[in-house]
């Protein structure tokens, strides 16, 4: 799971760069679109070579990090997995087999994950049992490692060749078919609400919800790829909960804690004021671990409630406004450290209504957090007062002897 998670992270810079060109090519202002229209084909080239190659990038990234975690040669493992992935992407045209590129992008994400895992596991299995060609110690290390790859490479090629060419199983189609119910459910209101509830509950007990549920990242990324493709082809954007949807929900980080930090800045409790000053810069840029573990939200019955409510309510409202077409769906992958309002604006591809909605979300999160913040503040002030009274009582006690 760590290898898959780290490997999928490799795709993020490519989606961000591709998204920047997408914004330039399709910025939703008529004067701009009229001006840029003759150049759109040129500007979409970087979009194609990033989003339309995410499957290839994913198989390289996943196999590299998985091999690295196993202590194997990551470069050779990545090459091995890439060759296997290319075999999976062959198709019969007439009487000949040719390499098809249709699944090089997000459509091939699931195949990339499975191929990378199987390829590296075969290599690991054979190396562990010494079922490889070992060269004498006098042979340079680079040449020796290349020969070590010969037997595993033959086995991996034979394995995927039998499945794809001899038996004729389309691995991409089978995997997409298997995952389609999960893709469908995560793009429904109740499915994404359940997902966000689980993620919130994990954070509330101190478990990194994003890391645990990173298994869903390929699904959201595949949705984003479909949305991006729809924009470039002038089709309706299909997915609401594509990668970038949570950018509309996390106002100052998971749980929408930005306004909690703002309230802390003006707290009557000195400790909360100090913590608020320390947390504000990070919260503006969507980093709120200091809040979650500093207030704390974790295992704190008072603050767990608004944290969960913030995620659930904003997920609910965001889904609805996108469903009814009041704001644009996510079509651009922006850095997660983008400040609120600008985050929503860019994620939607430049929809000004999304920026207005970002302001509304800040107000909603303020309403959610305020009563619970006041309860926390009162609790801390009472504890401080009781501590002072106890200290004063101790000082007035007569000394023995």
Buried (B, 14 or more C-beta within 10 A) or exposed (E): EEBBBBBBBBBBEBBBBBBBBBBBBBBBEEEBEEEBEEEEEEBBEBBBBBBBBBBBBBBBBBBBBBBBEBEBBBBBBBBBBBBBBBBBBBBEEEEEEEEEEEBBBBBBBBBBBBBBBBBBEBBBEBBEEEEBEEBEEEEEEEEBBBEBBEBBBEBBBEBBBEBBBEEEBBBBEBBBEEBEEEBEBBBEBEBBBBBBBEBBBBBBEEEEBBEBBBEBBBBBBBBBBBBBBBBBEEEEBEBBBBBBBBBBBBBBBBBBBBBBBBBBBEBEBEBBBEBBEBBBEBBBBBBBEBBBEBBBBBEBEBBBBBBBBBBBBBBBBBBEBBEEEEBBBBBBBBBBEBBBBEBBBBBBBBBEBBBBBBEEBBEBBBEBBBEBBEBBBEEBBEEBEEEEEEEEEEEEEEEEE
